[in-house]
């Protein structure tokens, strides 16, 4: 499945505020053509720093994923996550 993957590793510090982020982020991601493949699912940490919440979303292109992140709808959602979580987020282009 060509496109791009949005990979986030998150430690939630304030569940209530982060819940507001999640409520708003889902529709923003869907509107940009994104589709969640994993969101808070079970995982096994093998290397690196553990974060309790892991998210994998697919987008039709790296550009679509980045535009979603930088867009007003996602930025409004992200405002709820700032201070409510510690996050690592990367977008990786899929191999064809």
N, CA, C and O atoms as CSV, one atom per row, in Angstrom:
chain,resi,resn,atom,element,x,y,z
A,1,UNK,N,N,0.854,-1.173,0.000
A,1,UNK,CA,C,0.000,0.000,0.000
A,1,UNK,C,C,0.904,1.241,0.000
A,1,UNK,O,O,1.352,1.655,1.069
A,2,UNK,N,N,1.187,1.847,-1.157
A,2,UNK,CA,C,2.015,3.052,-1.174
A,2,UNK,C,C,1.338,4.177,-0.402
A,2,UNK,O,O,0.154,4.092,-0.073
A,3,UNK,N,N,2.060,5.180,-0.130
A,3,UNK,CA,C,1.562,6.307,0.654
A,3,UNK,C,C,2.592,6.659,1.697
A,3,UNK,O,O,3.796,6.640,1.440
A,4,UNK,N,N,2.106,6.977,2.872
A,4,UNK,CA,C,3.016,7.337,3.960
A,4,UNK,C,C,2.388,6.931,5.285
A,4,UNK,O,O,1.168,6.850,5.425
A,5,UNK,N,N,3.254,6.682,6.240
A,5,UNK,CA,C,2.821,6.299,7.576
A,5,UNK,C,C,3.166,7.394,8.572
A,5,UNK,O,O,4.275,7.928,8.575
A,6,UNK,N,N,2.210,7.712,9.402
A,6,UNK,CA,C,2.347,8.674,10.493
A,6,UNK,C,C,2.514,7.799,11.723
A,6,UNK,O,O,1.597,7.061,12.085
A,7,UNK,N,N,3.661,7.870,12.365
A,7,UNK,CA,C,3.977,7.007,13.497
A,7,UNK,C,C,4.191,7.880,14.729
A,7,UNK,O,O,5.080,8.731,14.752
A,8,UNK,N,N,3.373,7.662,15.743
A,8,UNK,CA,C,3.470,8.451,16.976
A,8,UNK,C,C,3.661,7.523,18.162
A,8,UNK,O,O,3.030,6.471,18.256
A,9,UNK,N,N,4.536,7.928,19.057
A,9,UNK,CA,C,4.757,7.242,20.332
A,9,UNK,C,C,4.466,8.272,21.407
A,9,UNK,O,O,5.056,9.352,21.410
A,10,UNK,N,N,3.560,7.947,22.322
A,10,UNK,CA,C,3.020,8.953,23.241
A,10,UNK,C,C,3.000,8.440,24.675
A,10,UNK,O,O,2.664,7.285,24.934
A,11,UNK,N,N,3.367,9.320,25.597
A,11,UNK,CA,C,3.110,9.115,27.012
A,11,UNK,C,C,2.091,10.167,27.414
A,11,UNK,O,O,2.357,11.365,27.316
A,12,UNK,N,N,0.932,9.724,27.863
A,12,UNK,CA,C,-0.137,10.641,28.258
A,12,UNK,C,C,0.096,11.084,29.698
A,12,UNK,O,O,0.248,10.255,30.595
A,13,UNK,N,N,0.123,12.390,29.908
A,13,UNK,CA,C,0.323,12.965,31.240
A,13,UNK,C,C,-0.978,13.463,31.846
A,13,UNK,O,O,-1.124,13.469,33.069
A,14,UNK,N,N,-1.920,13.877,31.019
A,14,UNK,CA,C,-3.220,14.387,31.462
A,14,UNK,C,C,-4.285,13.752,30.574
A,14,UNK,O,O,-4.512,14.187,29.445
A,15,UNK,N,N,-4.932,12.719,31.100
A,15,UNK,CA,C,-5.872,11.935,30.293
A,15,UNK,C,C,-7.059,12.760,29.806
A,15,UNK,O,O,-7.524,12.558,28.684
A,16,UNK,N,N,-7.549,13.669,30.610
A,16,UNK,CA,C,-8.707,14.471,30.210
A,16,UNK,C,C,-8.369,15.378,29.029
A,16,UNK,O,O,-9.099,15.412,28.039
A,17,UNK,N,N,-7.271,16.107,29.133
A,17,UNK,CA,C,-6.861,16.994,28.043
A,17,UNK,C,C,-6.491,16.191,26.801
A,17,UNK,O,O,-6.809,16.597,25.683
A,18,UNK,N,N,-5.827,15.065,26.988
A,18,UNK,CA,C,-5.439,14.256,25.840
A,18,UNK,C,C,-6.664,13.661,25.158
A,18,UNK,O,O,-6.667,13.474,23.942
A,19,UNK,N,N,-7.688,13.366,25.922
A,19,UNK,CA,C,-8.943,12.882,25.349
A,19,UNK,C,C,-9.554,13.898,24.404
A,19,UNK,O,O,-10.104,13.534,23.365
A,20,UNK,N,N,-9.459,15.185,24.764
A,20,UNK,CA,C,-9.953,16.247,23.878
A,20,UNK,C,C,-9.145,16.278,22.587
A,20,UNK,O,O,-9.692,16.482,21.503
A,21,UNK,N,N,-7.834,16.074,22.718
A,21,UNK,CA,C,-6.988,16.004,21.530
A,21,UNK,C,C,-7.450,14.858,20.631
A,21,UNK,O,O,-7.656,15.052,19.433
A,22,UNK,N,N,-7.611,13.667,21.205
A,22,UNK,CA,C,-7.976,12.492,20.418
A,22,UNK,C,C,-9.324,12.671,19.717
A,22,UNK,O,O,-9.489,12.251,18.571
A,23,UNK,N,N,-10.278,13.287,20.396
A,23,UNK,CA,C,-11.595,13.530,19.796
A,23,UNK,C,C,-11.497,14.420,18.563
A,23,UNK,O,O,-12.188,14.188,17.570
A,24,UNK,N,N,-10.643,15.434,18.624
A,24,UNK,CA,C,-10.516,16.377,17.511
A,24,UNK,C,C,-9.534,15.890,16.441
A,24,UNK,O,O,-9.705,16.192,15.260
A,25,UNK,N,N,-8.511,15.141,16.849
A,25,UNK,CA,C,-7.487,14.696,15.899
A,25,UNK,C,C,-8.035,13.668,14.916
A,25,UNK,O,O,-7.690,13.697,13.734
A,26,UNK,N,N,-8.877,12.768,15.387
A,26,UNK,CA,C,-9.415,11.725,14.510
A,26,UNK,C,C,-10.108,12.284,13.280
A,26,UNK,O,O,-9.774,11.885,12.165
A,27,UNK,N,N,-11.058,13.192,13.441
A,27,UNK,CA,C,-11.713,13.775,12.264
A,27,UNK,C,C,-10.754,14.574,11.373
A,27,UNK,O,O,-10.901,14.567,10.151
A,28,UNK,N,N,-9.780,15.257,11.968
A,28,UNK,CA,C,-8.811,16.021,11.169
A,28,UNK,C,C,-7.978,15.086,10.309
A,28,UNK,O,O,-7.705,15.380,9.145
A,29,UNK,N,N,-7.576,13.962,10.883
A,29,UNK,CA,C,-6.783,12.984,10.141
A,29,UNK,C,C,-7.626,12.350,9.035
A,29,UNK,O,O,-7.154,12.203,7.907
A,30,UNK,N,N,-8.855,11.978,9.343
A,30,UNK,CA,C,-9.742,11.380,8.334
A,30,UNK,C,C,-10.014,12.348,7.189
A,30,UNK,O,O,-10.039,11.939,6.028
A,31,UNK,N,N,-10.218,13.619,7.499
A,31,UNK,CA,C,-10.499,14.622,6.465
A,31,UNK,C,C,-9.321,14.797,5.510
A,31,UNK,O,O,-9.501,15.216,4.367
A,32,UNK,N,N,-8.113,14.474,5.982
A,32,UNK,CA,C,-6.915,14.588,5.145
A,32,UNK,C,C,-6.615,13.286,4.406
A,32,UNK,O,O,-5.559,13.150,3.787
A,33,UNK,N,N,-7.541,12.331,4.469
A,33,UNK,CA,C,-7.337,11.060,3.784
A,33,UNK,C,C,-6.627,10.020,4.630
A,33,UNK,O,O,-6.292,8.941,4.141
A,34,UNK,N,N,-6.391,10.344,5.926
A,34,UNK,CA,C,-5.708,9.411,6.804
A,34,UNK,C,C,-6.619,8.323,7.322
A,34,UNK,O,O,-7.832,8.499,7.436
A,35,UNK,N,N,-6.009,7.196,7.634
A,35,UNK,CA,C,-6.747,6.044,8.153
A,35,UNK,C,C,-5.909,5.415,9.259
A,35,UNK,O,O,-4.739,5.094,9.051
A,36,UNK,N,N,-6.509,5.239,10.437
A,36,UNK,CA,C,-5.783,4.611,11.539
A,36,UNK,C,C,-5.615,3.121,11.283
A,36,UNK,O,O,-6.572,2.428,10.937
A,37,UNK,N,N,-4.390,2.634,11.455
A,37,UNK,CA,C,-4.099,1.214,11.354
A,37,UNK,C,C,-3.884,0.613,12.742
A,37,UNK,O,O,-4.160,-0.567,12.961
A,38,UNK,N,N,-3.398,1.417,13.665
A,38,UNK,CA,C,-3.228,1.015,15.070
A,38,UNK,C,C,-3.341,2.275,15.908
A,38,UNK,O,O,-2.823,3.331,15.543
A,39,UNK,N,N,-4.024,2.150,17.037
A,39,UNK,CA,C,-4.226,3.330,17.886
A,39,UNK,C,C,-4.431,2.857,19.319
A,39,UNK,O,O,-5.534,2.474,19.707
A,40,UNK,N,N,-3.350,2.890,20.105
A,40,UNK,CA,C,-3.445,2.450,21.485
A,40,UNK,C,C,-3.565,0.943,21.624
A,40,UNK,O,O,-4.033,0.449,22.649
A,41,UNK,N,N,-3.148,0.211,20.605
A,41,UNK,CA,C,-3.254,-1.244,20.605
A,41,UNK,C,C,-2.166,-1.879,21.481
A,41,UNK,O,O,-1.247,-1.205,21.947
A,42,UNK,N,N,-2.298,-3.176,21.686
A,42,UNK,CA,C,-1.260,-3.915,22.407
A,42,UNK,C,C,0.057,-3.791,21.647
A,42,UNK,O,O,0.070,-3.642,20.425
A,43,UNK,N,N,1.148,-3.854,22.376
A,43,UNK,CA,C,2.470,-3.744,21.752
A,43,UNK,C,C,3.499,-4.481,22.599
A,43,UNK,O,O,3.240,-4.831,23.751
A,44,UNK,N,N,4.653,-4.707,22.020
A,44,UNK,CA,C,5.805,-5.255,22.721
A,44,UNK,C,C,6.965,-4.306,22.479
A,44,UNK,O,O,7.359,-4.101,21.330
A,45,UNK,N,N,7.515,-3.731,23.517
A,45,UNK,CA,C,8.653,-2.811,23.400
A,45,UNK,C,C,9.932,-3.638,23.372
A,45,UNK,O,O,10.244,-4.335,24.337
A,46,UNK,N,N,10.665,-3.562,22.280
A,46,UNK,CA,C,11.883,-4.344,22.139
A,46,UNK,C,C,13.142,-3.508,22.308
A,46,UNK,O,O,14.138,-3.999,22.840
A,47,UNK,N,N,13.116,-2.267,21.870
A,47,UNK,CA,C,14.279,-1.389,21.976
A,47,UNK,C,C,13.807,0.030,22.199
A,47,UNK,O,O,12.644,0.353,21.958
A,48,UNK,N,N,14.709,0.877,22.660
A,48,UNK,CA,C,14.419,2.306,22.777
A,48,UNK,C,C,13.565,2.649,23.982
A,48,UNK,O,O,13.370,1.841,24.890
A,49,UNK,N,N,13.065,3.868,23.959
A,49,UNK,CA,C,12.284,4.403,25.068
A,49,UNK,C,C,10.818,4.012,24.933
A,49,UNK,O,O,10.193,4.250,23.899
A,50,UNK,N,N,10.287,3.420,25.971
A,50,UNK,CA,C,8.892,2.984,25.936
A,50,UNK,C,C,7.944,4.159,26.123
A,50,UNK,O,O,8.149,5.012,26.987
A,51,UNK,N,N,6.920,4.188,25.310
A,51,UNK,CA,C,5.793,5.099,25.462
A,51,UNK,C,C,4.552,4.213,25.431
A,51,UNK,O,O,4.439,3.333,24.578
A,52,UNK,N,N,3.642,4.436,26.337
A,52,UNK,CA,C,2.504,3.527,26.524
A,52,UNK,C,C,1.476,3.565,25.394
A,52,UNK,O,O,0.697,2.624,25.239
A,53,UNK,N,N,1.463,4.639,24.604
A,53,UNK,CA,C,0.475,4.748,23.522
A,53,UNK,C,C,1.222,4.874,22.198
A,53,UNK,O,O,2.106,5.716,22.041
A,54,UNK,N,N,0.848,4.021,21.254
A,54,UNK,CA,C,1.481,4.015,19.942
A,54,UNK,C,C,0.390,4.110,18.883
A,54,UNK,O,O,-0.643,3.446,18.973
A,55,UNK,N,N,0.634,4.944,17.881
A,55,UNK,CA,C,-0.366,5.192,16.842
A,55,UNK,C,C,0.292,5.049,15.481
A,55,UNK,O,O,1.391,5.552,15.249
A,56,UNK,N,N,-0.394,4.359,14.588
A,56,UNK,CA,C,0.052,4.222,13.210
A,56,UNK,C,C,-1.124,4.598,12.319
A,56,UNK,O,O,-2.197,4.000,12.404
A,57,UNK,N,N,-0.913,5.588,11.470
A,57,UNK,CA,C,-1.953,6.000,10.518
A,57,UNK,C,C,-1.350,6.005,9.124
A,57,UNK,O,O,-0.173,6.317,8.943
A,58,UNK,N,N,-2.170,5.655,8.143
A,58,UNK,CA,C,-1.768,5.675,6.747
A,58,UNK,C,C,-2.365,6.897,6.073
A,58,UNK,O,O,-3.511,7.263,6.335
A,59,UNK,N,N,-1.580,7.530,5.200
A,59,UNK,CA,C,-2.039,8.655,4.372
A,59,UNK,C,C,-1.701,8.345,2.915
A,59,UNK,O,O,-0.794,7.557,2.646
A,60,UNK,N,N,-2.414,8.950,1.985
A,60,UNK,CA,C,-2.146,8.675,0.574
A,60,UNK,C,C,-0.769,9.146,0.099
A,60,UNK,O,O,-0.273,8.661,-0.918
A,61,UNK,N,N,-0.149,10.078,0.814
A,61,UNK,CA,C,1.193,10.547,0.446
A,61,UNK,C,C,1.846,11.206,1.649
A,61,UNK,O,O,1.172,11.583,2.608
A,62,UNK,N,N,3.165,11.339,1.588
A,62,UNK,CA,C,3.897,12.050,2.625
A,62,UNK,C,C,3.408,13.497,2.701
A,62,UNK,O,O,3.269,14.060,3.787
A,63,UNK,N,N,3.152,14.084,1.546
A,63,UNK,CA,C,2.688,15.474,1.511
A,63,UNK,C,C,1.319,15.626,2.174
A,63,UNK,O,O,1.073,16.610,2.872
A,64,UNK,N,N,0.429,14.657,1.960
A,64,UNK,CA,C,-0.898,14.718,2.588
A,64,UNK,C,C,-0.786,14.609,4.108
A,64,UNK,O,O,-1.493,15.305,4.838
A,65,UNK,N,N,0.096,13.743,4.577
A,65,UNK,CA,C,0.292,13.581,6.019
A,65,UNK,C,C,0.866,14.850,6.638
A,65,UNK,O,O,0.417,15.285,7.699
A,66,UNK,N,N,1.856,15.442,5.976
A,66,UNK,CA,C,2.449,16.672,6.508
A,66,UNK,C,C,1.454,17.820,6.455
A,66,UNK,O,O,1.385,18.618,7.390
A,67,UNK,N,N,0.683,17.915,5.379
A,67,UNK,CA,C,-0.328,18.977,5.281
A,67,UNK,C,C,-1.373,18.823,6.375
A,67,UNK,O,O,-1.848,19.816,6.925
A,68,UNK,N,N,-1.733,17.592,6.694
A,68,UNK,CA,C,-2.670,17.359,7.799
A,68,UNK,C,C,-2.086,17.906,9.089
A,68,UNK,O,O,-2.749,18.654,9.807
A,69,UNK,N,N,-0.847,17.536,9.386
A,69,UNK,CA,C,-0.202,17.981,10.622
A,69,UNK,C,C,-0.159,19.508,10.708
A,69,UNK,O,O,-0.435,20.081,11.762
A,70,UNK,N,N,0.180,20.146,9.628
A,70,UNK,CA,C,0.341,21.607,9.626
A,70,UNK,C,C,-0.982,22.356,9.457
A,70,UNK,O,O,-1.031,23.572,9.638
A,71,UNK,N,N,-2.044,21.643,9.115
A,71,UNK,CA,C,-3.339,22.271,8.856
A,71,UNK,C,C,-4.040,22.760,10.114
A,71,UNK,O,O,-3.735,22.309,11.219
A,72,UNK,N,N,-4.981,23.684,9.943
A,72,UNK,CA,C,-5.652,24.304,11.090
A,72,UNK,C,C,-6.455,23.332,11.955
A,72,UNK,O,O,-6.495,23.492,13.174
A,73,UNK,N,N,-7.087,22.338,11.356
A,73,UNK,CA,C,-7.893,21.404,12.148
A,73,UNK,C,C,-7.008,20.574,13.077
A,73,UNK,O,O,-7.319,20.413,14.257
A,74,UNK,N,N,-5.907,20.048,12.541
A,74,UNK,CA,C,-5.023,19.237,13.395
A,74,UNK,C,C,-4.299,20.113,14.415
A,74,UNK,O,O,-4.124,19.703,15.563
A,75,UNK,N,N,-3.881,21.299,14.017
A,75,UNK,CA,C,-3.198,22.188,14.958
A,75,UNK,C,C,-4.118,22.575,16.123
A,75,UNK,O,O,-3.657,22.717,17.256
A,76,UNK,N,N,-5.404,22.743,15.850
A,76,UNK,CA,C,-6.363,23.025,16.929
A,76,UNK,C,C,-6.444,21.838,17.875
A,76,UNK,O,O,-6.491,22.017,19.092
A,77,UNK,N,N,-6.462,20.623,17.326
A,77,UNK,CA,C,-6.469,19.417,18.164
A,77,UNK,C,C,-5.174,19.306,18.954
A,77,UNK,O,O,-5.189,18.992,20.145
A,78,UNK,N,N,-4.059,19.565,18.290
A,78,UNK,CA,C,-2.746,19.440,18.914
A,78,UNK,C,C,-2.592,20.354,20.126
A,78,UNK,O,O,-1.856,20.031,21.058
A,79,UNK,N,N,-3.272,21.474,20.117
A,79,UNK,CA,C,-3.198,22.395,21.253
A,79,UNK,C,C,-3.602,21.707,22.554
A,79,UNK,O,O,-3.111,22.077,23.620
A,80,UNK,N,N,-4.492,20.708,22.484
A,80,UNK,CA,C,-4.907,19.968,23.678
A,80,UNK,C,C,-3.833,18.982,24.143
A,80,UNK,O,O,-3.764,18.650,25.326
A,81,UNK,N,N,-3.002,18.519,23.219
A,81,UNK,CA,C,-1.973,17.531,23.556
A,81,UNK,C,C,-0.724,18.172,24.146
A,81,UNK,O,O,0.005,17.535,24.907
A,82,UNK,N,N,-0.477,19.427,23.799
A,82,UNK,CA,C,0.694,20.129,24.312
A,82,UNK,C,C,0.565,20.246,25.826
A,82,UNK,O,O,-0.417,20.789,26.331
A,83,UNK,N,N,1.554,19.739,26.542
A,83,UNK,CA,C,1.518,19.757,27.999
A,83,UNK,C,C,0.755,18.588,28.596
A,83,UNK,O,O,0.930,18.266,29.771
A,84,UNK,N,N,-0.090,17.951,27.797
A,84,UNK,CA,C,-0.858,16.795,28.272
A,84,UNK,C,C,-0.186,15.481,27.884
A,84,UNK,O,O,-0.641,14.403,28.266
A,85,UNK,N,N,0.905,15.584,27.119
A,85,UNK,CA,C,1.582,14.370,26.659
A,85,UNK,C,C,3.024,14.680,26.294
A,85,UNK,O,O,3.398,15.827,26.049
A,86,UNK,N,N,3.815,13.623,26.266
A,86,UNK,CA,C,5.153,13.660,25.684
A,86,UNK,C,C,5.055,12.800,24.438
A,86,UNK,O,O,4.597,11.659,24.500
A,87,UNK,N,N,5.485,13.347,23.303
A,87,UNK,CA,C,5.237,12.671,22.023
A,87,UNK,C,C,6.466,12.672,21.138
A,87,UNK,O,O,7.286,13.589,21.166
A,88,UNK,N,N,6.564,11.629,20.363
A,88,UNK,CA,C,7.491,11.553,19.238
A,88,UNK,C,C,6.614,11.256,18.036
A,88,UNK,O,O,5.769,10.363,18.092
A,89,UNK,N,N,6.803,11.988,16.958
A,89,UNK,CA,C,5.989,11.801,15.768
A,89,UNK,C,C,6.880,11.891,14.540
A,89,UNK,O,O,7.691,12.807,14.406
A,90,UNK,N,N,6.715,10.932,13.654
A,90,UNK,CA,C,7.470,10.930,12.405
A,90,UNK,C,C,6.527,10.493,11.284
A,90,UNK,O,O,5.601,9.713,11.509
A,91,UNK,N,N,6.769,11.000,10.084
A,91,UNK,CA,C,6.052,10.551,8.896
A,91,UNK,C,C,7.079,9.846,8.021
A,91,UNK,O,O,8.142,10.396,7.734
A,92,UNK,N,N,6.761,8.640,7.602
A,92,UNK,CA,C,7.668,7.836,6.802
A,92,UNK,C,C,6.979,7.456,5.497
A,92,UNK,O,O,5.879,6.905,5.506
A,93,UNK,N,N,7.628,7.752,4.382
A,93,UNK,CA,C,7.066,7.394,3.096
A,93,UNK,C,C,7.148,5.885,2.904
A,93,UNK,O,O,8.183,5.273,3.168
A,94,UNK,N,N,6.054,5.289,2.443
A,94,UNK,CA,C,5.998,3.852,2.214
A,94,UNK,C,C,6.798,3.461,0.975
A,94,UNK,O,O,6.971,4.258,0.053
A,95,UNK,N,N,7.273,2.246,0.972
A,95,UNK,CA,C,7.953,1.708,-0.207
A,95,UNK,C,C,6.917,1.232,-1.198
A,95,UNK,O,O,5.865,0.725,-0.810
A,96,UNK,N,N,7.205,1.390,-2.456
A,96,UNK,CA,C,6.249,0.947,-3.477
A,96,UNK,C,C,6.532,-0.467,-3.897
A,96,UNK,O,O,5.829,-1.010,-4.750
